[in-house]
Amino acid sequence: MTFTVYANLAEDVKKRLDRIAAKAAHYSVPFFYTIGEEHPHVVRVYELDHVNHVQRETERHTVAAVDFDVECEEFIKANGWTVRAKVEHGDKGNIVTALGSKPAEPAWFKAPAHCDHCKTNRFRKVTYFVEHESGEVRQVGRACLHEYTGINPATAAMWAEVQDIVGNGMDRMAGEWSGCVYEEMYPVPLILAHAYDVIQAYGYRKSDEPGSTRDEVKERVLNGSKPSVEALENAEKVNAWLVSLEQVTDDRWIGDLERNGSSLALSGYAKAKHFGRLAYMPLAYKRYLEHKARDAQREAAKQAEIASQHVGEVGQRITLTAATAKLLTSWDGEYGTTYLYKFTDARGNVYIWYASRGIETRDGMTIKGTVKNHNERDGIKQTVLTRCKAA
């Protein structure tokens, strides 16, 4: 059987099931259970419309939940027999607890306290209705249950204990919402949308700063504020990006923060304690796009440089228009400071100049220089210049 509980109650349920497992081991009866991953679960709260005598949904909450799957059929089965119900006899009628998968029969609520096995005529507080796989149904006393079927009354009681735990799951608790202790969960796209609006309005503020983005987002979400249309559109993009990161194994711009955001996006919902991580994600997405654009530009420039050819003859005076111009580095030596400049022309040809003075570089500038030699570095052909003049 599978049942769902509020995530914050899972540890208590586990302890109760562990106690039952210890009892089951004592009686050498198989008992197993597994705990699923935490997940969002929608709880609908109803109230009775006394005028129309119908139930109406008044609230809907998405909460953190955990599924338990319990296997304990052997508690009430043996030798082809299955316990159908436990009957507690009373003067005004019986209390009948169905133990198997079938409901109790109406007649059992009025059944006298007798035993089809020993047929002893005496009052019994408890009897059991058992059914054979052939379809035969018998009523037996507590003392005769094990002798007649091989089922221990203690394990039948343990089944009832498991049923009590299951009965306290979320389906029942939904009708008693006001007394529940739970952790509500919120749609990730909604959190991302509010984060976008907050960052647009105030910039991003860290969680330890006054008026942090996290706190502002939390306030808007909990108050039921509506994000802007632009924010909702951006949230869709950010959420899709986070989901896609599940397939990304090697990207230097993806760190732990982004991967945590990806896990939340994949689940679809997040608790309030996770708002801080998600509040940063619109900015993380923007910076990711900027990094990837710069990487693409560098790669395009690298590919262009691969096509670089040697220009001119050694000793020849040449003039070039630098599509790109930059100072790579500089260092101090015995004869002063040396500056290393790199230029490329429109065809991707690379030029190097070791200068003894600094100049102001700008893309599109004109350089006149003498070809000192031709060399190659990292597979890229370079034309080395000397005695250059910039214009």
Secondary structure, DSSP 8 states (H G I E B T S, - for coil): -EEEEEGGGHHHHHHHHHHHHHHHHHTT---EEEE---EEEEEEEEEEETTTTEEEEEEEEEEEEEEEEEE-GGGGEETTEEEEEEEE--TT--EEEE-SSS---GGGGS--S--TTT---S--SEEEEEEETTS-EEEEEHHHHHHHHS--HHHHHHHHHHHHHHHTSHHHHGGGGGG----BEEEHHHHHHHHHHHHHHH----TTSTT-HHHHHHHHHHTT----HHHHHHHHHHHHHHHHGGG----TT--HHHHHHHHHHHHSEEEGGGHHHHHTHHHHHHHHHHHHHHHHHHHHHHHHHHT----S-TT-EEEEE-SEEEEEEEEEETTEEEEEEEEE-TT--EEEEEESS-----TT-EEEEEEEEEEEETTEEEEEEEEEEE-
